[in-house]
Amino acid sequence: MRLDPELQIYRDLMERPTEFEDGFDFKTIIGMLFLGFCVLPGSIYLGLVMGSDLGSAAEWTTIILFAELARRSFQKLTRQEIYVLFYVASHLVRAQGNLHIAGGYFGWMIYNQYFAYSQAAKGFGISDQIPRWVVPPENSMALVERTFLHADWKIPIILAITTSLVERISWYGFGYSLFRITSDIENLPFPMAPIAAQGITALAEVTSKSETWRWRLFSVGAMVGICFGIVYVGIPSITGAILSKPLKLIPIPFLDLTQKTESFLPATATGITMNLGSVLYGTVVPFYAVIGSFCAAAGTLFLNPYLYYSGRLPTWRYGMDAIQTSFATSVDFYLSWGLGIALAIALVSIIDVGWDWLRESRRRKAEGRKEVSWRVPEGRGDMPVALGIGMFVVATSFYIALCRILIPGFPVWYFVFFGFIWTPLESYVSARVRGIAGQYIGIPYEREAMFILSGYKGVDIWFAPIPVKNYAGLAEQFRIVELTGTRFTSIIWAEVWMFPIVLIASFIYWQFLWKLAEIPSVQYPYAQKFWQLQALNQSLWFTATAEGNAFLLKALRQDIILTSFGTAAVLYWVFTFFKLPITAIYGFIRGLGSLPMNIFPEIIGALVAQFYLIPRYGAKQWKLYATVITAGFSCGMGLVGMFCVAIAMIQRSVSQLPF
């Protein structure tokens, strides 16, 4: 697999350091407490109200706060200390999944209790099949009173905490082993890793006496973020705390025009998103990746009406909004089409990686080089690869035993195969693709296929902690740690301290918000809208193993899957043969799963960067500028968001008092 010339720019942004220092100390612990108990509630609230979080904003805000405190105390934060703060912030407050649920365990428990008794789950006939080790019974006082302090939550909470702890052992051990193989031994470039490290370098200069271009650009981005944040986040939050209906100068999350355009664009989700952050995102990521996403999103404007008039979208009805339209077209066509494309790209990527490995082995043999070298840089904080693999084996064995207890009727050999053979193989192949091309690739719907092919009947398997993971991203994570000159042991200590902090903070704030108002509800508009779509999609998949009608198996169309599979495979090899940018294909896959209005702002940023900014500043220099400006913008948005969220939470807390 070749490295696209465009990605070569990212590869050359930073060199590997030769010296490493610890980044974990008392300042890091204070930063964790600040993030867990001051920043996390804002991230949770924004996820419920607006479908965004304080993830990147919290990272930069925390680092700047501590950097300024250090400078006024005549101290200096090292790059390693800043990175550990960055790492902690990204893991403590960043939202997970497309529902933007921050805060870990308890947020997903609230979603599970909503899903279990939602209209979607009841309509598909699976509500009564969800086990009690996932959620309490529908008439339980734990749900009536909206509290976690009830005996019916005991087993779900214990399972969530235990599996989270074991998962940390698993990802660190196997993620480190992947990094050693792909980065140290095979010397893959990991072209996207320097982007995150650049922001750390910029902020490390804040506490020094001299401020370079990085800090100036970061400040510009922050001021733009503050100005935009006041309009986008500030006004709706403050007016919503005072008035019965918030004033929105810019529609959040988007202006839905589907029902207004259905007369000439039937079965097509249309709308307008005016988020400046999406435009900036388009200036940072590879240009052809954005082009691929744009082509997929724009293609629906022409393809969907044709499919509807030809009778291939029978689920769609006039009057549906963007969310309902997205679900209907996915059931009828895009679920099968996207599955075929993803399978093709995954297969050809595996073949490419295999040929790559064979060519490299023959080259080493011809040159008389040693096959591998296990030598590691001094002071980096490495451990034996055997220990890392051993940690993975112990954790996977625990998952298999736990799944055997929770789902005794499911064939155990599936767990063994996917845990000890499939997961390592897929993770290694995906890590090589990420290390060479900077793109994520994995076998799509592997869990779903495993459940369906097993012949098992029951919804409980969908909630079991089965050992099917893709650890490719962790190899890149360790590469970022290395580029910042941070010892790996610092990450271990950070994880040890983060675990109890996020556990306590997640419990306190999710319990608090759940008590204020039912989740989802009109008080949490994003959750009210998008949790419904997630519940519909989830219920559709669960019917594949549920007792009764298997709606999913009816939705999957073999002819569509085979057509898209063949088309994507041919296009991939055509792109490879003519040395066209492969990133366009990966971007196309991403665009298939997104609403068009979320993709269109990105193309504006990509075009401005490609045809104006890059010719003016040069490709490498502009990518350096863009990453720092985008980081500053996130910081500015975060400052406004945290201030407004605090006001809104205080107002709603006071309104609940009986006096």
NUTIMAR-125870 format. One record per residue (C-alpha): residue in three letters; x negated, y, z. Coordinates in steps of 0.05 Angstrom, whole numbers, plus 32768, in hexadecimal, padded with zeros to 4 digits. Each point is the difference from the previous one (the first is absolute). Example, Ala and Ser with C-alpha at 12.3 -4.5 7.8 and 13.67 -1.06 7.14 Angstrom:
% residues 2
ala7F0A7FA6809C;ser7FE580457FF3;
***
This chain:
% residues 659
met800080008000;arg7FE380427FEA;leu7FFE80428026;asp802780367FDB;pro7FD4803C7FEF;glu8031802D8025;leu7FF57FD88040;gln7FB480057FF9;ile800880488019;tyr801C7FE78042;arg7FC87FCD8007;asp7FCB80367FFE;leu801F80308032;met7FD87FE5803C;glu7FC27FD6800D;arg7FFC7FC98034;pro7FDE80198040;thr7FC37FE0801F;glu800E80148048;phe803D7FF1802B;glu801A801C8041;asp80377FF18031;gly804080297FF8;phe80277FE8803C;asp7FFB80278041;phe802980268033;lys801480347FCD;thr801F7FC87FD6;ile80297FE7803B;ile801B8047800C;gly801180037FB6;met80277FBF8004;leu8029801A803B;phe800E80417FDB;leu80167FDA7FC2;gly802A7FCD8024;phe8026802F802E;cys800080427FDA;val7FFD7FF17FB6;leu80237FBC7FFA;pro8046801A8011;gly7FFC80337FC8;ser7FEC7FCB7FCE;ile803A7FD38016;tyr803180397FFB;leu7FEA80177FBC;gly80057FB97FE6;leu80497FFC8016;val801580467FEA;met7FD7800D7FC0;gly7FE07FBF7FEC;ser7FBA8019800B;asp7FCF7FFB8039;leu7FC680248020;gly7FCF7FCA7FE9;ser7FCA80267FDB;ala801680428020;ala7FF67FE28045;glu7FBC7FE77FED;trp7FE680447FEA;thr802580278035;thr7FE27FD68038;ile7FBA80047FE4;ile8003804C7FF7;leu801B800A8046;phe7FC97FD78020;ala7FCC801F7FD2;glu801480468016;leu80017FEC8049;ala7FBB7FE27FF8;arg7FE5803F7FDE;arg801B802D8037;ser7FE07FD28033;phe7FBD80077FDB;gln80027FB77FEC;lys80027FDD7FBD;leu802B7FC77FE7;thr7FD77FD07FD7;arg80197FE47FBE;gln80087FBD8023;glu802A801C8038;ile802C80247FCE;tyr800A7FC17FD8;val80167FD8803C;leu803280378011;phe80177FFD7FB8;tyr80067FB48003;val802780038041;ala803080357FE5;ser800D7FDA7FC0;his80127FC18027;leu8026801F803A;val8031802F7FDD;arg80027FEC7FB6;ala80447FE57FEA;gln80057FBA7FE5;gly80277FE77FC4;asn802E80257FD2;leu802E8011803B;his7FCA802D801F;ile80067FE08044;ala7FC88017802E;gly7FEF7FE88045;gly7FFB7FB67FF3;tyr80277FCA8023;phe803D8023801D;gly801080267FC1;trp80077FC07FD8;met802A7FE28038;ile803180397FF8;tyr80027FF47FB5;asn800B7FB5800B;gln803B800C802D;tyr801E802F7FCC;phe7FF47FCF7FC7;ala801B7FC48026;tyr8044801F8008;ser8001802F7FC4;gln80377FFE7FCB;ala7FCD7FE57FCF;ala7FED7FC4802B;lys80497FF18010;gly801580097FB8;phe7FCC7FCE7FE8;gly80157FD08037;ile7FBD7FFC8025;ser800D8029803E;asp80147FC5802C;gln7FC37FD87FEA;ile7FCB802F801C;pro7FE07FE0803E;arg8001801D8046;trp7FB480028004;val800680397FCD;val8039802A801D;pro80327FFA8039;pro80487FEC7FF2;glu802D80357FE2;asn802A8007803F;ser7FC38003802E;met7FFC803A8030;ala7FB9800B7FE7;leu801E80197FBF;val803E8020801D;glu7FD7802A8030;arg7FC780087FCD;thr7FC97FEA8030;phe7FC27FD37FFE;leu80057FF7804B;his802B7FC37FFB;ala7FF27FB58005;asp801A7FF37FBA;trp7FC380267FE4;lys7FCE7FD78027;ile7FEF7FCB7FCB;pro7FFD80317FC4;ile7FD2802E8028;ile7FD27FC88016;leu7FFB7FE57FB9;ala7FF180457FE3;ile7FC9800F8033;thr7FE07FBB7FFA;thr7FFF7FFD7FB4;ser7FE580477FFD;leu7FC67FEE802D;val7FF07FC17FD8;glu800480267FBF;arg7FC9802F8018;ile7FD37FC4800C;ser80107FE47FBC;trp7FF7803F7FD6;tyr7FC080148021;gly7FE07FBC7FF8;phe80157FF27FB8;gly7FFD80487FE9;tyr7FB880058017;ser7FEE7FBF7FDE;leu801E80197FBE;phe7FD980408006;arg7FBE7FDA800A;ile800D7FD57FC3;thr801A80357FD0;ser7FD9803D8016;asp7FBE7FE6801C;ile7FF57FC17FD7;glu8024800F7FBE;asn7FF2804C8006;leu804380157FE4;pro8009804C7FFC;phe8045800A8022;pro800B80407FD8;met8039801B802B;ala7FDC7FFA8043;pro7FDA80417FFD;ile8040802A7FFC;ala80127FF68049;ala7FB780088015;gln7FFC80447FDE;gly8033801F802E;ile7FDA7FE7803C;thr7FC180207FE5;ala802480427FF7;leu801A80018047;ala7FBD7FEB801C;glu7FE680447FE8;val80338026802A;thr7FD97FF88040;ser7FBE80147FE1;lys7FEA80487FFB;ser800380007FB4;glu80417FF67FDA;thr7FFC7FE77FB8;trp80317FFE7FC6;arg80237FC5801F;trp80198027803B;arg8014803C7FD5;leu802A7FD47FD2;phe801D7FDB803B;ser80178043801D;val801F80147FBD;gly80267FBF7FFD;ala801780078048;met801D80467FF4;val80257FE87FC2;gly801B7FC6802A;ile8017802F8037;cys8024802E7FCF;phe80227FC77FDC;gly800F7FDC8041;ile8025803C801C;val80307FFD7FC5;tyr80047FB47FF8;val7FFF7FE98048;gly8004803C802D;ile804180227FEA;pro802A7FC07FFE;ser7FE67FE98044;ile800B80428024;thr8044800F7FE0;gly80167FB9800D;ala7FF1800A804A;ile802B803F8002;leu80367FF67FCB;ser80307FC67FF4;lys7FDF7FF57FBC;pro7FB7800D7FEF;leu7FEE80337FCB;lys7FD77FE07FC9;leu7FDF802E7FCD;ile7FE07FC27FE1;pro80297FBF7FFC;ile7FE67FC9802E;pro7FEC7FCB7FEC;phe801980127FBA;leu803A80207FDB;asp802B7FC67FE6;leu801B800F7FB9;thr80147FB97FEE;gln804A800C8002;lys7FF980407FD7;thr7FD77FDF7FC8;glu80247FBC7FFD;ser802A80177FC5;phe7FC380017FD2;leu7FCE7FD8802A;pro80297FC7801C;ala7FE07FD08032;thr7FC580308009;ala7FEA801E8042;thr7FF180497FF5;gly7FED8039802F;ile7FCE80358012;thr7FC87FFB8033;met7FDC80408011;asn7FCB7FE68030;leu7FBE80247FF4;gly7FDC7FC78021;ser80137FD27FC6;val7FE180317FCF;leu7FBF80018027;tyr80017FB58004;gly80017FFF7FB4;thr7FBF80287FFE;val7FDB7FCE802C;val80117FBB7FE6;pro7FE57FE57FBD;phe802180247FC6;tyr80157FC27FD9;ala801E7FE0803E;val802F803C8003;ile800E7FFB7FB5;gly80137FB78009;ser803080108039;phe801E803A7FD8;cys800C7FD47FC3;ala80247FCC802B;ala802B80358022;ala800E80277FC0;gly80107FC07FDA;thr803D7FF5802C;leu801F803F7FE2;phe80037FDE7FBC;leu80037FB68013;asn803780018034;pro8036801E7FD3;tyr7FEE7FCD7FCA;leu80047FC78032;tyr80428019801A;tyr802180077FBC;ser7FE67FBC7FEC;gly80227FE1803D;arg7FC07FEE8026;leu800F802B803D;pro80447FE68016;thr7FF78012804A;trp7FFC804B7FF4;arg803F802A8004;tyr800F80497FF2;gly7FFD8029803F;met7FC47FDE801F;asp7FCA802C801D;ala7FB57FF87FF6;ile7FF77FCD8038;gln803A7FD57FE9;thr7FEA80067FB7;ser7FB97FEA8012;phe801A7FC28023;ala80327FEE7FC9;thr7FCD80067FC7;ser7FCD7FDA802A;val80307FC5800A;asp80127FFD7FB6;phe7FBD800C7FDF;tyr7FC480208023;leu7FF97FCB8036;ser7FF37FCB7FCA;trp7FD980307FD2;gly7FD280188037;leu7FF57FB98019;gly7FE87FE97FBC;ile7FD0803B7FF8;ala7FE37FF78046;leu7FF67FB57FF5;ala7FDC800D7FBE;ile7FD18034801C;ala7FF17FD5803C;leu7FF17FC47FD4;val7FD380247FCF;ser7FDC80228039;ile7FF07FBD801F;ile7FE77FE77FBD;asp7FD5803E7FF7;val7FE37FF88046;gly7FF07FB77FF2;trp7FDC80117FBF;asp7FDC80398023;trp7FE77FD08036;leu7FE87FCD7FCD;arg7FDA80357FD7;glu7FDF801C803E;ser7FEC7FBA8018;arg7FE07FF07FBC;arg7FDC80437FFF;arg7FE37FF48045;lys7FEA7FBA7FEB;ala7FE080197FC0;glu7FDB80378026;gly7FEA7FD18038;arg802280298036;lys801A7FE38041;glu804B7FF27FFF;val800E80278040;ser7FDE802C8033;trp801E80038046;arg7FD280378017;val8026803B8021;pro7FEA8048800C;glu7FE2800B8045;gly802D80208034;arg80417FFA7FD9;gly80217FD68036;asp80097FC07FD8;met80147FBC801A;pro7FF47FBB7FE2;val802F7FF27FC6;ala800E7FBC8020;leu801C8024803D;gly802D802A7FD4;ile801B7FC47FDC;gly80097FDC8042;met802B803A801A;phe802B7FF97FC1;val80077FB4800A;val801580088049;ala803480367FEF;thr801C7FD87FC5;ser80067FC2802A;phe802780288034;tyr803080197FCA;ile800B7FB97FE6;ala800F7FE68046;leu802F803A800F;cys80267FF87FBE;arg80077FB5800F;ile802180128042;leu802E80367FE4;ile80127FDC7FBF;pro7FFA7FB58010;gly80267FEB7FC1;phe7FD080227FCF;pro7FCA7FD37FE0;val7FC0800F8027;trp7FD27FF17FC7;tyr801880407FDE;phe7FE58028803A;val7FBD7FDA7FFE;phe7FF880097FB4;phe8011804A7FFF;gly7FDA800F803F;phe7FBE7FDD7FF3;ile7FFD7FFB7FB4;trp802D80337FDE;thr7FF2803C802D;pro7FB37FFB7FFC;leu80017FF47FB5;glu803080397FF0;ser7FDD80308030;tyr7FBC7FF27FE0;val801A80097FB9;ser802580408013;ala7FC4801B8025;arg7FD57FF77FC1;val803480257FD6;arg800180388033;gly7FB580018004;ile7FF880047FB4;ala803C80277FE7;gly80188023803F;gln80467FE27FF8;tyr802A7FD2802C;ile80187FBF7FE1;gly80237FC5801F;ile802E7FC87FEF;pro8046801F8003;tyr80387FE28029;glu7FD37FC8801A;arg80267FFC8042;glu80427FFF7FDD;ala7FEA7FC97FD0;met7FE67FD7803A;phe804380038023;ile80297FF17FC2;leu7FD57FC67FE7;ser7FFF7FDF8044;gly804B7FF27FFA;tyr800A80188048;lys8045801C8011;gly800280378034;val7FF4804A8008;asp7FD27FF9803D;ile7FC37FEF7FD4;trp800080487FE5;phe7FF0801B8045;ala7FCB7FCD8013;pro7FB780178006;ile7FE77FD37FC8;pro7FB580037FF1;val8005801D7FBA;lys7FD5803F7FFD;asn7FD680267FCE;tyr7FC3801D8023;ala7FE180217FC3;gly800B8046801A;leu7FD77FF1803E;ala7FC17FF47FD8;glu800780477FE6;gln800E80198046;phe7FBE7FE48018;arg7FDE80217FC5;ile801C80438016;val7FE67FF38047;glu7FBC7FF27FE3;leu7FFF803E7FD4;thr800C802C803D;gly7FC57FE18024;thr802C7FE48037;arg7FEF7FBF8025;phe80347FCA7FF7;thr80037FF5804B;ser802080458007;ile803D7FE67FDB;ile80067FC58030;trp8001802E803C;ala8032802D7FDE;glu802F7FC67FF4;val7FFA7FE88048;trp80168044801A;met8035800D7FCB;phe80277FC2800E;pro801C80148045;ile800880497FED;val802B7FF37FC3;leu80287FCC8027;ile801280308037;ala800B803D7FD4;ser80297FDA7FCD;phe802E7FE68037;ile800A80448020;tyr800F80287FC2;trp80297FCE7FD9;gln802A7FF4803E;phe8007804B8009;leu8017800E7FB8;trp802E7FC38000;lys8022801A803E;leu800980457FE2;ala80277FE67FC4;glu800E7FBE7FDD;ile7FCC7FEE7FCC;pro801080087FC7;ser803580388005;val800D80467FE7;gln7FCC80188032;tyr7FCC7FD97FD8;pro8013800C7FB6;tyr7FC67FDD7FDD;ala800A7FC18029;gln804B80037FF4;lys7FF580017FB5;phe7FC37FD47FF3;trp800A7FCB8036;gln80407FEE7FDB;leu7FD97FF47FC0;gln7FCC7FD78025;ala80377FD68021;leu80207FF27FBC;asn7FBE7FEA7FE1;gln7FED7FD7803C;ser80447FDE8003;leu7FFB7FEE7FB7;trp7FBE7FDC800A;phe80187FDD803F;thr80397FDF7FDA;ala7FCD7FD57FDC;thr7FFA7FD4803E;ala804280108023;glu80397FD08006;gly803380137FCA;asn7FF8802A7FC0;ala7FB8800A7FEA;phe800980457FE1;leu7FB580087FF5;leu7FF97FC27FD5;lys8039801A7FD5;ala7FDD80437FF9;leu7FBE7FE47FE8;arg80007FF97FB4;gln7FCE7FCF7FE3;asp8003801E7FBA;ile7FEF8046801A;ile7FC87FE5802D;leu7FE07FDA7FC6;thr8006803B7FD0;ser7FE080318030;phe7FCB7FCD8014;gly7FE97FF67FB8;thr8003804A7FEF;ala7FD78015803D;ala7FCB7FC97FF5;val7FF780147FB7;leu7FFC804A8011;tyr7FCD7FF38037;trp7FD07FDB7FD1;val800B80347FC9;phe7FED80378031;thr7FC37FD78015;phe7FEA7FF17FB9;phe800580487FE9;lys7FE380198042;leu803F80288010;pro800D80158049;ile801B7FC48027;thr801780308037;ala803A80137FD3;ile801D7FBA8006;tyr7FFA8000804C;gly802280448001;phe80387FE57FD4;ile800E7FCA8032;arg800480348038;gly802F802B7FD6;leu80327FC67FF7;gly800E7FFF804A;ser8009804B800A;leu803880307FF3;pro7FEF802C7FC3;met800780418027;asn7FC87FEA802F;ile7FCF7FF57FC6;phe800C803D7FD4;pro7FDE8033802F;glu7FC07FD67FFE;ile7FF980077FB4;ile7FFF804C8008;gly7FC47FFC802E;ala7FDE7FCC7FD5;leu800780297FC0;val7FE780408020;ala7FC47FDC801D;gln7FEF7FDA7FC0;phe800680397FCE;tyr7FEF803E8028;leu7FDC7FF28042;ile7FD27FC77FEA;pro7FE880247FC1;arg7FF2803D802B;tyr7FDD7FDF803C;gly7FEC7FBC7FE6;ala80207FBD8011;lys7FD57FEE803C;gln80018045801F;trp804B80087FF8;lys800E7FBD8021;leu7FD68018803B;tyr802880418002;ala80437FDE7FF8;thr7FF77FCE8039;val7FEC80388031;ile8039802F7FEA;thr80337FC88006;ala7FE87FEF8045;gly800780498015;phe804680047FE3;ser80157FC38029;cys7FE38021803E;gly802880417FF4;met80407FD97FF5;gly7FF37FDA803F;leu7FF7803E802B;val8043801B7FE9;gly80217FBC8007;met7FE87FF48047;phe801880458016;cys80457FF87FE1;val80097FB98018;ala7FF180158047;ile803680367FFC;ala80337FD07FE3;met7FF27FC98034;ile80048031803A;gln8042801C7FE6;arg801F7FBC7FF8;ser7FE77FE98044;val8020803D8021;ser80427FF57FDA;gln80067FBB801F;leu8001801C8047;pro804580048022;phe7FF580498017;
***
